[in-house]
Amino acid sequence: MPDSRSLADLAARLAERSAALAAAARSPLAPVPYLSLVQRADDVDRLTGQLLKQCVQQSRDAGHTWQEIGDLLGVTRQAAFQRFGKPIDPRTGEPMDKTVRMTDAAERAAAIVTEVLDGRMNEARKSFNPEVLAAFTDEVRGDALATVAGLVGEFEGWGDGDPFIRRIGDYTVADLPMRYEAGDMKARVAFDSDEKVAGLFILVPDAP
């Protein structure tokens, strides 16, 4: 559990690095050192992430709910929990490993969804695990895409937001924003421990 001193120290470090970044960016005495700015900005981003995690943990320790935290961050309570929570594995009683080791999850998910949308199912099925391979027939694909088309029309491209990648239990899950002619949706692709597709869905943006 973070104490107030560690929180204050982290906030002070963040303020110091942010001030240094701002000073370097506006310095008129020399050409802008772009690579140095990238390094400084990355440092600030890392410290900001650490500070946010500590603030969320202290809010939870103080009795605030995931709903309250999610509302502040503009996400669902489940999304807040998935990002900051510390779930316990009921099989072992130990904290669950939330480290995302599949570094190309977003790129692979986008490629697979594109193959499904384009009807290139022979390519898409190479990435499916046996259960999805058996269940995701051409008829299932057609029915699902027809349902989505009835709701929001044609697919126009990927949305402007960043992919949301996280580890849930034994799965790596990627949510990708999608833009349709009459509204936004998101693609969700779940990969199993063998990095095969264990689930593929097109959902409304606020689906948990």
Buried (B, 14 or more C-beta within 10 A) or exposed (E): EBEEEEBEEBBEBBEEBBEEBEEBBEEEEEEEEEEEEEEBBEBBEEBBEBBEBBBBBBBBEEEEEBEBBBEEBEBBBBBBBBBBBEEEEEEEEEEBEBEEEBEEBBEBBBBBBBBBBEEEBEBBBEBBBEEBBEEBEEEEBEEBBEEBBEEBEEBEEBBEEEBBBBBEBEBBBBBBBBBBEEEBBBBBBBBBEEBBBBBBBBBEEEEE
